[in-house]
Amino acid sequence: MTKKPARKILSFSTTMRNPKRIGQFLAVLGKFENQILKSSTIMQIIKSVLAHRLYRPTSLNQNKELKEKFDSNEYIFSDEELERIIEISPQQHKEMGFEHGWESRFDTWYKLMCEFGFYYYTKYEKILISNSAKMLILAYCDKENDTFKESVDESVVGAIFLNALSKYEVGNPYKKNLNHNNPFKLLLSLLKRLKNANLTPLSVKEIPILLCWKDDNANGLYDYIIHLRQEIVTINKTEFSYSDEFIYEKCLKLLESTNKIRFKMSQINEAVDEHIRKMRITGLISLRGNGRFIDINTNENNKIDYILQTHKAFKGDYLNDTQANKLAFFNYMAIVDSFLVSVTPISADESVKSSKLNELATTYTKDFIKQELLITCNKQESKDSFLRLIDKPLRLEFLSAIFLKQHFENLSVIPNYKSDDEGLPVYTASGNKPDVVAMDTKVQSYIEVSLIRDRSQSTLEMIPIARHLKELIKNSTDIRKKFSVFVAPNIHDDAKEYAEFAQFKHKIDICCYAINDFIKKVENSAEWLQINDNLKA
């Protein structure tokens, strides 16, 4: 029996938290464009996902031989080995319209991307890929060499997600949610109203209200938030002192439900984190107050005003979940707005970024930054309310810059990540720039940080590092020493060999450090020159 539509909390799939994974999964599916989605096609897609190591079945831990092959990114699986992985990894999973097991796992991977208008699929029909999806695939995939790029222009990725989220609706044929609004536009409108009234931005603790809001009435939402703030001050005599239970009860009322099994408090908390991550991909949302509040990035006011003034809406019945209506929603979401995807994001003034870096180098302790560097590189999850909302590649650039600033008083540290109006990081450094530039009276140097662990360090990192360093030496007229530093969770032997080759062939120094060694070296060096053992102070 078909379930009756009900009010639900806005919850993006946590299967695809990282936009990089979305881009890579799309690249796999892109090869099957216009093919009929039969069971055999689904299994070919699944094999390709496994071959690219985008999904790791837990059963591999019980098979030493296949586990070792899976852990080696250089190993190429045979079709028989992929069949074996599928065979020993039954998926206890069922999605509507798909067979129990691996077919349903396929749908779990890809259905959020349908909602974003990246593609449309249903069994026994052609797989359709939108132009926005193709743009995302090009951002992440080197089609000529059939490999994934390590260096990606994240502002391009942000523009594509901005295009999708500017149109996305909570009530859509995939969700059958009685709540119906454009959550991104609703958020921007609320934040703009708070700013115009000179009020504190939206507290992270207030976000669940937005996620349960039933319509596009931004004025009503604003009034609700103001009343909520007044109520909590009356109760606790302190602003923003909301307990999880207090907000949870408010959410249940908005959802017109008393069902605490259907709507768990933990579900609401998880949805908040995922909502912030998705909204921040666009570059229009900034964190304030050490991650306790979110606000508009005033550097992007032109895009914010454009979205608020542009009226886009799905014309179909959002509660109609027929395939024809899902296809209509895909066609609506697939439209690319040339303004949103072409306007270059504005980074904060370099002085603002530098000022924020100096502030954080003082605010955070050296030990805290050291531990967060290790957490980021060791595949652990940060418990810091601010840092955990920053994707790890960007977080590594950010933390590395703070770490250097803390330890070398006379070192000029210039990170190249793109930042918001407060100088906080939004996107990683673009591929044609080093992650961090470090200079003093004796040294000009480039620092590159990466989470890559395997031999691809040599091709994806070391070759560009050498090229940038040679350009620096060629174009520089001063006599300061010049070298580059490469930092990763571990250093592969191939990367070490390339550094030796570059020193012999090109007479350039690339210092390679595993994160633990880099931390120790920095802590034991009185000046930046000492980071390079080949040079004398």
WOMO-V347367 format. One line per field, one symbol per residue. burial: # if it has 9 or more other C-alpha atoms within 8 Angstrom, else .. A space follows every 50 residues. Layout:
BEGIN
burial = ???
END
This chain:
BEGIN
burial = ......##.......##...##########.##.###...###.###### #.##.....#.....##.##..#........##.#...#...###..### ##########.############.##################......#. .######################..####################..... ##############...#..##..#...#..##......#......##.# #####.......#.#..##.##################..#######.## ..##..##.........##.#...##########.....##.....##.. .#######.##.......##.######....#..######..######## ######.#..####################...#######..######## ..#.############.###.#.........###########.###.##. ###....#########.##.##..#..####......
END
